[in-house]
Amino acid sequence: MKNLFLSSERSYWRKANEAYMALIVDARYSKDRILELYMNEVYLGQSGDNEIRGFPLASLYYFGRPVEELSLDQQALLVGMVKGASVYNPWRNPKLALERRNLVLRLLQQQQVIDQELYDMLSARPLGVQPRGGVISPQPAFMQMVRQELQAKLGDKVKDLSGVKIFTTFDSVAQDAAEKAATEGIPALKKQRKLPDLETAMVGRRSFHRRGAGDGRRGGAAVCRL
């Protein structure tokens, strides 16, 4: 709640707003839906100026794969990081991260979600994170389009938006799937079916410079006709 709609200001007014909004959300949404919202917004790390928020993005950042493909021990690592993403960062503090992950697994064993044999196997595994990469910038093509649209609508006023949260339709998991499909699937599809250059779904690259359609491997955008 506070991450979505409120600033980081510490005041009685903010606390009152947070309590009021929590009551509204609790009355309107089910417990499962509230948990889902929290899991998609919780802070799980920092990459340069970009916050890693939500389990889907954290899964891609730390493990290089969608959250639904994580093993139970990998999921436990992310759960353990909720208490302190900086303290339990698996690259910066691997020993603490391992201890925290195994604590989560132990709690699962105590709650009889997993048995002792599975706990012993999972707790013996290494952290399994990917090698630490560079600064993550989630889908720069999409973000650049947002900036261009704001500039077109607000003009010079866009300079006054420092600290303002902009809500978009961006879905990091869906976009990552599109990136993967475009990179790996289209060449094989074209070869298999002897198709011409495909067009329709734009997939932005890391080095986005302009909007447009063209070569599937160009820095600007990849397109396909399905």
WONOR-V317621 format. One record per backbone hydrogen bond with DSSP energy under -0.5 kcal/mol. NH is the residue of the N-H (numbers start at 1). CO is the residue of the C=O. If there is no record, write none. Layout:
# WONOR-V317621
nh=NH co=CO
nh=NH co=CO
This chain:
# WONOR-V317621
nh=5 co=1
nh=6 co=2
nh=11 co=9
nh=15 co=11
nh=16 co=12
nh=17 co=13
nh=18 co=14
nh=19 co=15
nh=20 co=16
nh=21 co=17
nh=22 co=18
nh=23 co=19
nh=24 co=20
nh=25 co=21
nh=26 co=22
nh=27 co=23
nh=28 co=24
nh=29 co=25
nh=34 co=30
nh=35 co=31
nh=36 co=32
nh=37 co=33
nh=38 co=34
nh=39 co=35
nh=40 co=36
nh=41 co=38
nh=42 co=38
nh=44 co=52
nh=47 co=50
nh=50 co=47
nh=52 co=45
nh=53 co=51
nh=54 co=42
nh=55 co=39
nh=58 co=54
nh=59 co=55
nh=60 co=56
nh=61 co=57
nh=62 co=58
nh=63 co=59
nh=64 co=59
nh=64 co=60
nh=65 co=59
nh=69 co=66
nh=70 co=67
nh=75 co=71
nh=76 co=72
nh=77 co=73
nh=78 co=74
nh=79 co=75
nh=80 co=76
nh=81 co=77
nh=82 co=78
nh=82 co=79
nh=83 co=80
nh=84 co=81
nh=88 co=84
nh=89 co=86
nh=93 co=89
nh=97 co=93
nh=98 co=94
nh=99 co=95
nh=100 co=96
nh=101 co=97
nh=102 co=98
nh=103 co=99
nh=104 co=100
nh=105 co=101
nh=106 co=102
nh=107 co=103
nh=108 co=104
nh=109 co=105
nh=110 co=106
nh=111 co=107
nh=112 co=109
nh=113 co=108
nh=114 co=108
nh=119 co=115
nh=120 co=116
nh=121 co=117
nh=122 co=118
nh=123 co=119
nh=124 co=120
nh=125 co=122
nh=130 co=62
nh=140 co=137
nh=143 co=139
nh=144 co=140
nh=145 co=141
nh=146 co=142
nh=147 co=143
nh=148 co=144
nh=149 co=145
nh=150 co=146
nh=151 co=147
nh=152 co=148
nh=153 co=149
nh=154 co=150
nh=155 co=151
nh=157 co=154
nh=158 co=155
nh=159 co=156
nh=160 co=157
nh=161 co=158
nh=164 co=161
nh=167 co=165
nh=175 co=171
nh=176 co=172
nh=177 co=173
nh=178 co=174
nh=179 co=175
nh=180 co=176
nh=181 co=177
nh=182 co=178
nh=183 co=179
nh=184 co=180
nh=185 co=180
nh=185 co=181
nh=186 co=181
nh=188 co=184
nh=189 co=185
nh=190 co=186
nh=191 co=187
nh=192 co=188
nh=193 co=189
nh=194 co=190
nh=195 co=190
nh=201 co=224
nh=202 co=200
nh=203 co=222
nh=205 co=219
nh=205 co=220
nh=208 co=206
nh=218 co=215
nh=222 co=203
nh=223 co=214
nh=226 co=224
